[in-house]
């Protein structure tokens, strides 16, 4: 958290007096710290019988109780594995008995018919040229903004036409050109309304 009155706090801390502890104070603290806590704790020794019992178990290896537990767990694993095997065999038998109809998928490809495109997107250019001349004669701010939008759409149309010439009649590019032409027509209507 950021301190809101840091300058006041800093000034108050700077005004506090300095104190030096006496020299013999540090020697007393050092004397108290010399011995560790482990040295002060009492120690106990277990009876010899405990050690003898541990040695016998280590000599025998794994205690019998662990062997019994392992045998029991292996028995359960064997029972579970045999149950799963019987279940898998029964499921396979059931699936073969009730096979039902089989479904096959056939994939074929046919070349797309090449339809010739009717390239009539330049038919309306004369009317666009006339409206641009009218906008230039009037020189109004709203019409100039619409003219700017029309110029952008016209340059986008020219780029798309260049792509069609370079790469052929790609349907997605033709769709983009159709969208641009629709936008240009909408803009043409808006300009007519403003005039």
Secondary structure, 3 states (H helix, E strand, C coil): CCCCCHHHHHHHHHHCCCCCCCHHHHHHHHHHHCCCHHHHCCCCCCCHHHHHHHHHHHHHCCCHHHHHHHHHHHHHHHHHHHHHHHHHHHHHHHHHHCCCCCCCCCCCCCCCCCCCCCCCCCCCHHHHHHHHHHHHHHCCHHHHHHHHHHHHHHHHHHHHHHHHHHHCCCHHHHHHHHHHHHHHHHHHHHHHHHC
